[in-house]
Amino acid sequence: MHKKLVNHCTIDLTLIPDGPILIKSGRQGADPTKPDMEFVETYYRGKRSIYLPGSSLKGAIRAHAERIVRTVGKERFDSTHPNVPWANNPLKDEHKYLKDRENKPLPAPDIYKKSCFTDQMFGNTSIASRIRIEDAYPVDTKQVKLEERNGVAIDRVFGSVAVGPFDYQVCTSGEFCTKIHFKNFTLAQLGLIGLVLRDLNEGWFGLGFAKSRGLGTVRVKYNSAVIQYPGCEVRDKQIYSFASQQPLCSHTTILGVGEFLIDNEYGFPKPDKQENTLVAAQPMELGFGIQQTWTGEEQVNDLFGRTVQSWSQLLRGGKAA
């Protein structure tokens, strides 16, 4: 699955704090004038600046994706309904079902098919992730506002102060730009990412520290989304694969990974496409490969709306993911 690249989606978005947020640094500095809990920092454009680590974003996105799958699907594999999506607990799962009787790893296609829906996207101990999230850096460092707050930890038994008081640093203003990269995806998988980003924008879950105390909510602004097919070309308003002389579909169709694989040993769904989109395919840079580009909130929401249809069809029809 990782030896080929048949489709690739890049979602460019901006995260805007909708209240205080804090993603803590892993260590406490020696400077007594700084708060006990500091925001993570790095050098950006030659200056020290806070940022939102891609690992923190990916962890929150994966956790909510698992929550959605468990809600509408299953918490574990069900042999009576083998095609119903399920999501495991990656912190407790030993993945014994991905090994044979001699405790050796299964072939890669079998590992993928036996992994849960979210592991197929985000990876596990046996397969690599197909989703990569960049660090989110400030669009304009001058717009970033930091402030310090005080807090205490309450003893749940006696109701008295258990730890503290302590102070912590929060960001209350600014815009942070990041990109989500997703390769060799099915349309249902891309639709699930759209649902997660929708819920993040609605405040159903947050990022970073003290989410249960009101921190961590953000607004999501879509800048663009680009889907690329590096092994295809457009002729007479039809998408052709370089390996075939038969047209795959119209140049306004979104294609999932299963549309490109002949042997399909990983069990990707086919057909896996959404037709008559707002965007037509155009040549990629250097004239090799094609891409579709959605710009702005309205167009990106239309893209996610169409891929969520594939996610809904998966739940209703129980087709392979």
C-alpha positions, 0 to 999 in steps of 0.5 A: 500500500505504501509502495504506490501513490495513487491519490493524495489530499492536502487540506490547508487550514487555519486554527483560531483560538476560541478562548484560552488554549495551552499546549504545555512544554515538556519541561519546566524552565529554570527562570523563576519569572516564567509561569510553572506551565509554559506554552511550547516554543520554537524558532520561527522566522528567526524569532521565538514563537509558540506553535501547535505541534503536529503530534498534538493535533494528530493525537486529538484528531485520531482520538475523536475519529475513534470516538465517532467510529465507536459511536456509529460502528463497533468497539471491537471486531464482530465476526457476524458483521465483518464489514462494520467499521470498528475502532480499538483501544490503541493503548491496550490493544496488543494486536495479537490478531495481526500475527499467525500461530507462530507469532509472526506478522501476517502479510501486509495486505492481511494486516491492513484488512484485519486492522480496525478502521482508524488503524488503517488510517493512522497506523499501528505497531504493524502498519504505518500511518497514511496521515501526516499533520504539520506543525501549526505556526502563527500566520502573524506573530504580532497577533499572538497574545499570551497571558498568565492565569492561576489555578489550583488542583482540588482534592476530590475527597476533602475538597481542599487544595491538593496542589497549588496555587500554580500559574500557567501560560495561555494563548487567547488570540492569533491564527495558526496555519497547518496542513493535513496530508492524506495519501492513498485514501478511500472517500469514506476515510476522507469523509471521517476527517471532514467530520472530525474537523467539523466537530473541532470547529463546533467545540465538541472536543479541544486541544491541549491542557485543561480541556474539561476546564474550558481551555482548548476550543478553536475555530477551524477555517478552511483555506484550500484542499487539493487532491492529486492523482500523480499517475493520471492525465486528462483527455477530452474532459476524461481522467485516464490512467497512464497504465490504461487507455480506458477512461476512469471517469469524468474530470469532475469526479473524486476518486478513492484509492480502490479505483486505481488498483487492479489486483486490490489485494488490500480490499479497498472498496470499488466503486469509490467515487463521487461525480459532478463536483464543483472542481475540474481536474487540471495538470499538476506542476511540470505537466505530469499528473493531475489535481483538483483544487477547492478554495475557500470555506464553501468549496472545501465544505462541498468536498467534505459533504460529498466524501461524507456521503461515502462514509454514510454509504459505508455505514448503511451498506457495510462495504469494506473500507 
